[in-house]
Amino acid sequence: MTVRTAPETPNRSNAVNRRLWGFFAALVATVFPVFAMASNPFQTGATGLSADTLAMLTPLAGIAIMAVGLLALFGRIHWMWLVGSIVGIVLLFGSDQIVTWIRGLFGV
């Protein structure tokens, strides 16, 4: 003899499954904090790409400053273009240090 039970509705079953998975994820995150603070898998690639881009752009920035300086020297462009170029390159290449400095100011 088999006993029949009322079938559960799919919505209730899905809600219970979501709650169980949420509870399980919270449990794993509290028991194993290493999983909760795992590093981003793209962090290594992004750091490598940033370093490679910096290595390629460094000589180009020097050439650009020389070209803009010569153009300003011969009166083809205003001297503020040279100043703006230098400030832009300083901000571009020093962005990591500037962000670290500002975060240190605000204690973040």
C-alpha positions in Angstrom: 0.0 0.0 0.0 1.4 3.4 -1.0 0.6 6.6 0.7 0.0 9.5 -1.5 0.9 13.0 -0.4 -0.2 16.2 -1.9 2.4 17.4 -4.4 4.1 20.7 -3.5 3.7 23.6 -5.8 6.8 24.4 -7.9 6.9 28.0 -6.5 7.1 26.8 -2.9 9.7 24.3 -3.8 11.8 26.9 -5.6 11.5 29.4 -2.7 12.6 26.7 -0.2 15.6 25.8 -2.4 16.7 29.4 -2.7 16.5 29.8 1.1 18.5 26.7 1.6 21.2 27.8 -0.8 21.3 31.2 0.7 21.7 29.7 4.2 24.4 27.4 2.9 26.3 30.2 1.3 26.1 32.3 4.5 27.3 29.3 6.5 30.2 28.7 4.2 31.2 32.4 4.3 31.2 32.5 8.1 32.9 29.1 8.6 35.5 29.6 5.9 36.3 33.3 5.6 38.9 32.6 3.0 36.1 31.9 0.5 34.3 35.1 1.4 37.5 37.2 0.8 38.7 35.4 -2.3 40.5 37.6 -4.8 39.0 38.6 -8.0 40.0 36.2 -10.8 40.6 39.1 -13.2 42.8 41.0 -10.8 46.0 39.3 -11.9 45.3 40.0 -15.6 44.3 43.6 -15.0 47.5 44.2 -13.0 49.5 42.7 -15.8 47.7 44.7 -18.5 48.3 47.9 -16.5 52.0 47.2 -16.1 52.4 46.4 -19.8 50.4 49.4 -20.9 52.6 51.6 -18.6 55.8 50.1 -20.1 54.6 50.8 -23.6 53.3 54.4 -23.0 56.4 55.6 -21.1 58.6 56.2 -24.1 55.6 57.6 -26.1 55.0 60.1 -23.3 58.6 61.3 -23.5 58.4 61.6 -27.3 55.1 63.5 -27.0 56.6 66.0 -24.5 59.5 66.6 -26.9 57.2 67.1 -29.9 54.9 69.5 -28.0 57.9 71.4 -26.6 59.4 71.9 -30.1 56.0 73.0 -31.4 55.7 75.5 -28.6 59.3 76.7 -29.0 58.8 77.5 -32.7 55.5 79.2 -31.9 53.1 76.8 -33.6 51.1 76.1 -30.4 50.7 78.0 -27.2 52.9 77.1 -24.2 49.9 76.1 -22.1 49.6 73.0 -24.4 53.0 71.9 -23.1 52.0 72.6 -19.5 48.7 70.8 -20.0 50.5 67.8 -21.6 53.0 67.5 -18.7 50.2 67.8 -16.1 48.1 65.2 -17.9 51.0 62.7 -18.1 51.8 63.2 -14.4 48.2 62.5 -13.6 48.1 59.5 -15.9 51.2 57.8 -14.7 50.8 58.9 -11.0 47.2 57.8 -10.7 47.9 54.8 -8.4 50.0 56.9 -6.0 47.4 59.7 -6.1 44.6 57.4 -5.3 46.6 55.8 -2.4 47.4 59.2 -1.1 43.8 60.4 -1.2 42.6 57.2 0.4 45.1 57.7 3.2 43.9 61.2 3.8 40.3 60.0 4.4 41.3 56.9 6.2 39.8 54.5 3.8 
